[in-house]
Amino acid sequence: MNTKNRLRFWQGKFSAADKIPAGKRFFSDTKLPCGRAAACTLASTLMMIVSLSAGLKVSGASAELTVRQVRTPSGLEILKRVDDNITAGNKIMTAKMIIHLRRTTRTVEFKSYIQGTEKAFTEYLAPAREKGTRMLKLGDQLWMYSPWTERTILISGHMLRQSVMGSDLSYEDMMEDPRLSNSYTAEVVGEEKVRLEAQGGDGVLCWVLELSARQEDVAYPRRKLWVDKERYVVLREELYARGGTLLKKVEVLSLRKFDSRWVPERAIFMDVLKAGEGTEFVIESIEFDANIPDYIFSRASLK
């Protein structure tokens, strides 16, 4: 089943015998008050990709521990392992976001500098109308500079709920704490194989975790994760409302080793309440433990 059909299957709109009508993908571009299409920081993309599964550094010791481990680790132990992978060191990344709009597909290319979970700077490289747009995340603040208006604005309040460039993401998605163990309890509810569509094979054996929010002020009170048992990489995630309604899904399509770390090279983020094919993220390069000058994470770097 290809990506398009699999996503329709998620939404309950597809069976193996069905044919999918042409032209069925559709998002609308949401614009910020500045009049330009909104851009996203890599804080968001990392949340969808690196934060979703982060790079796991491979070593003989960790492999030996996995083989020798007898008991099933607790949900919190698994979650903390995933969190530790996410927050390790500084990163410099180039990537692209493929957004399926109503009648076409947009591809946005960018380069991001990330320091831990609190700081991220992104510059957009293409297409031409987005080139030079810059984003800066400092803690719980998100700033955007538009070269067309030569203005810097703070994205806050109701703006955080807006769709990012017509995609399946919102700014609220970007701003969540990527360390899930800070905001959620976790319980191991089973094991299941997850097949990486772009890589084939029989599937990867995963722990299935159910997460419940510790506090009220989170976008998704409940989550369900499929965590690779060997690499502690999240391969699938479902995001739920408090009443149990499924809101969004994320699925990793392929993994790639950058240096000594496994990273989700391609992933799809999908708002299941919308009619569309989701937003795909593709990492083209990533440098771990990078040397990033402090001035990059200042408002002066936006102009």
C-alpha positions in Angstrom: 0.0 0.0 0.0 1.5 3.4 -1.0 1.7 6.4 1.3 -1.5 8.0 -0.1 -3.6 4.8 0.3 -2.2 4.1 3.8 -3.2 7.5 5.0 -6.7 7.1 3.6 -6.9 3.7 5.4 -6.0 5.5 8.7 -9.0 7.8 8.1 -11.3 4.9 7.5 -11.8 5.9 3.9 -10.0 3.3 2.0 -10.0 -0.5 1.5 -7.7 -2.6 -0.6 -10.3 -2.8 -3.4 -11.0 0.9 -3.5 -9.7 3.4 -6.1 -8.9 6.9 -4.8 -10.4 9.7 -6.8 -7.8 12.1 -8.2 -7.3 15.5 -6.6 -8.2 14.5 -3.0 -5.7 16.3 -1.0 -6.5 19.5 0.5 -5.2 22.2 2.8 -5.7 25.9 2.9 -2.9 28.3 3.4 -3.2 30.1 6.8 -1.5 33.5 6.9 -0.2 35.5 9.8 -1.3 39.1 10.3 1.9 40.3 8.7 0.4 39.1 5.4 3.1 36.4 4.6 2.6 32.7 4.8 3.7 31.5 8.2 7.0 29.7 8.5 8.0 27.1 11.1 11.1 26.6 13.2 13.0 23.4 13.4 11.9 23.1 16.9 8.7 21.9 15.2 10.4 19.7 12.6 12.5 18.2 15.3 9.5 17.6 17.3 8.0 15.7 14.4 11.2 13.9 13.3 14.2 14.2 15.6 12.0 14.8 18.6 9.7 12.1 17.5 12.5 9.7 17.4 15.7 11.5 17.9 19.1 10.1 17.0 20.2 7.1 19.0 24.0 6.8 19.4 25.0 3.2 18.7 27.6 1.5 20.9 28.6 -2.0 21.7 27.7 -1.5 25.4 24.1 -0.4 24.6 23.6 -3.3 22.2 24.9 -5.7 24.9 22.5 -4.2 27.5 19.5 -4.7 25.1 20.4 -8.4 24.6 21.0 -9.2 28.2 18.0 -7.3 29.6 15.6 -9.7 31.1 12.7 -7.7 32.4 10.6 -5.3 30.4 11.5 -1.7 31.4 8.8 0.5 32.7 7.0 3.0 30.5 8.8 5.9 32.3 12.2 4.2 31.7 11.5 3.8 28.0 10.2 7.4 27.7 13.3 8.8 29.5 15.6 6.9 27.1 13.7 8.5 24.2 14.0 11.9 25.8 17.7 11.6 26.5 18.3 10.9 22.8 16.3 14.0 21.8 18.1 16.5 24.1 21.7 15.3 23.5 24.0 18.2 22.4 23.7 20.9 19.7 22.5 20.1 16.2 22.7 21.7 12.8 20.2 20.4 10.2 19.1 20.9 6.7 15.7 19.6 5.8 12.5 20.1 3.8 8.8 20.1 4.5 6.5 18.9 1.7 3.0 20.3 2.2 0.1 18.9 0.2 -2.2 21.8 -0.6 -5.6 21.8 -2.3 -4.4 21.6 -5.9 -0.6 21.3 -5.6 2.3 20.4 -3.4 4.6 22.9 -1.9 8.2 22.1 -0.8 9.9 24.4 1.7 13.7 24.0 2.3 15.4 25.3 5.5 18.5 25.1 7.7 18.2 25.0 11.5 20.4 25.4 14.5 19.2 23.7 17.7 20.5 23.9 21.2 18.9 21.5 23.6 15.1 21.9 23.8 14.9 25.6 24.6 16.6 27.3 21.6 16.2 27.0 17.9 17.0 29.2 14.9 15.8 28.5 11.4 16.4 30.2 8.1 14.3 29.4 5.0 16.2 28.8 1.8 13.5 28.0 -0.7 11.1 28.7 -2.4 11.9 32.3 -3.5 8.9 33.8 -1.7 10.0 32.3 1.6 13.7 32.8 1.2 15.2 34.9 4.0 12.3 34.3 6.4 13.8 33.5 9.8 12.4 32.0 13.0 13.8 32.0 16.5 12.5 30.0 19.5 13.7 31.1 22.9 12.1 29.1 25.7 8.3 29.7 25.4 8.7 32.5 22.9 8.6 32.2 19.1 9.7 35.1 16.9 9.5 35.5 13.1 11.2 37.9 10.8 9.9 38.6 7.3 12.3 40.2 4.7 9.3 41.3 2.7 7.9 43.5 5.5 11.2 43.9 7.4 9.2 43.3 10.5 9.8 40.9 13.5 6.7 39.6 15.2 6.1 37.5 18.3 3.8 34.6 17.6 1.5 34.2 20.7 -2.0 33.7 22.0 -4.5 32.6 19.3 -1.8 32.7 16.7 -0.3 29.6 18.2 -3.4 27.6 17.1 -2.9 28.6 13.4 -1.9 26.1 10.8 1.7 26.4 9.8 1.9 27.2 6.1 -1.3 25.3 5.4 0.3 22.1 6.8 -1.0 19.7 9.4 1.1 21.3 12.1 0.1 24.2 14.4 2.5 26.6 16.2 1.2 25.0 19.4 2.7 21.7 18.2 6.1 23.4 17.9 6.1 24.9 21.4 5.4 21.8 23.4 8.1 20.5 25.7 9.8 17.7 23.6 10.8 15.9 26.8 7.6 13.9 27.1 8.6 12.5 30.6 8.2 16.1 32.0 4.5 16.2 31.0 3.2 12.6 30.8 3.1 9.4 32.7 3.7 6.2 30.6 2.5 2.6 30.7 3.7 -0.3 28.6 0.5 -1.9 27.1 2.0 -4.4 24.7 4.4 -5.1 21.8 3.8 -4.7 18.1 5.7 -4.7 14.8 5.8 -1.5 12.8 6.8 -1.7 9.2 8.8 1.2 7.7 7.1 1.7 4.4 10.1 3.2 2.5 12.4 0.4 3.7 10.2 -2.7 3.5 11.0 -5.8 5.5 8.9 -7.6 8.1 8.7 -4.7 10.5 10.4 -3.5 13.6 9.4 -4.9 17.0 8.2 -2.0 19.3 7.0 -1.4 22.8 3.5 0.2 22.7 3.2 3.0 25.3 0.1 4.9 26.5 0.8 8.3 27.9 -1.5 10.4 30.1 -0.8 14.1 30.8 0.3 15.1 34.3 -1.2 18.6 34.0 -4.0 20.4 32.2 -2.1 22.8 29.9 -1.0 20.4 27.2 -2.3 20.3 23.6 -2.8 16.5 23.7 -4.0 15.0 27.0 -3.3 11.4 25.7 -0.7 9.9 23.4 0.2 6.5 22.1 3.7 5.6 21.1 5.4 2.7 19.3 9.0 2.7 20.4 11.7 0.6 18.6 12.9 -1.9 21.2 16.5 -1.9 20.0 17.1 1.8 19.1 14.6 3.6 21.4 13.3 5.5 18.4 9.6 6.4 18.2 8.3 5.0 14.9 4.6 5.9 15.2 2.6 8.2 17.4 -1.1 9.0 17.9 -2.3 12.1 19.6 -5.7 12.2 21.4 -8.1 14.7 22.9 -9.1 14.2 26.5 -12.4 12.5 25.5 -10.5 10.0 23.4 -10.9 11.5 19.9 -7.9 10.8 17.7 -6.6 14.2 16.5 -3.3 13.6 14.8 -0.9 10.8 13.7 2.8 10.7 13.0 4.5 7.8 11.2 8.2 7.3 10.4 8.7 6.1 6.8 12.5 5.5 6.9 15.5 5.6 9.2 19.0 6.7 8.3 22.2 6.6 10.3 23.9 10.0 10.5 27.4 9.6 12.0 26.7 7.0 14.7 23.1 8.0 15.3 19.9 6.6 13.9 17.5 9.4 12.8 14.0 9.3 11.1 15.0 10.4 7.6 11.3 10.7 6.5 8.2 11.1 8.5 4.5 12.0 7.8 2.5 14.2 10.2 -1.2 14.1 9.7 -4.2 15.9 11.1 -6.9 13.2 10.8 -9.7 15.7 11.1 -8.7 17.2 7.8 -9.2 15.8 4.3 -5.7 15.5 3.0 -2.5 13.4 2.6 -0.5 14.9 5.5 2.8 16.8 5.6 6.0 15.0 5.0 9.3 15.9 6.6 12.6 14.9 5.1 16.0 15.3 6.8 18.8 15.8 4.2 21.8 16.3 6.6 22.3 16.6 10.4 25.4 17.4 12.4 25.4 16.4 16.1 27.4 18.1 18.9 27.9 21.0 16.5 29.7 24.2 17.6 27.1 26.9 17.3 28.0 30.6 18.2 25.8 32.1 21.0 24.8 35.1 18.8 22.7 32.7 16.6 20.2 32.5 19.4 19.5 36.2 19.7 16.9 38.4 18.2 19.6 40.4 16.5 20.3 37.3 14.3 16.8 37.6 12.8 17.6 40.7 10.6 
